[in-house]
Amino acid sequence: MVGIKELVTIEMPVVSQDTYGSGVRSWTTIVEDIKATVMPIGTYEAAAMDRTKMEWTHRAWFDYYAIRAYLSQVKPSGRVKIGDEYYSITGIERHGRRIVVLTLRLSV
């Protein structure tokens, strides 16, 4: 598999209340510094997604045995931190011994 090997952090949102009772979203780390192979999507996939109205920019491939303890906590509402950039989780798929997290680059 061709891609860049990265140490990534997976975070999930937590909503709490401030002193005025308003909801405040913060992030809690589910797993930190887990190895993943990160790949941007290709032009063929981008063209196919344009026809089906799907949105994602990268794939992060994780070894199932490395991430299985955290898999029940990882949801599409979370985000993945790769280096200094954050990516929104848009989908999770299992392919044999690999878990694929489909992500969308966030512009922060």
C-alpha positions, 0 to 999 in steps of 0.5 A: 500500500502506497501512502505516508506512514503517520502517527495520528490522534483520534478525538471525539466531541464532548458537549458540556455546559458553561456557567450560563447553561450554553453548550460548549463543545470540546474534544477528548482524545480517544487514542493518541499516536497510533500508526496509520497509512494516510493517503489522499484520494485520487482524481478518479475517486474525486470525480466519482464522488462529485457525481454521488455528492460524497465528500472526503479527501483522505483515507487513514488505514489502521491495522485492525489489531492496533485499533480494535480496543478503541473502535467502538468509541470512534464515530463519524462525529469525531476528528483525526489529527495528523500532524498539525491538521485536523480532519473530520471523520466522515465514514469508517469501513472494515477491509479484512485486517484493516480499518479505513477511516474516511476523512475530510480536511477541515479548514480551521 
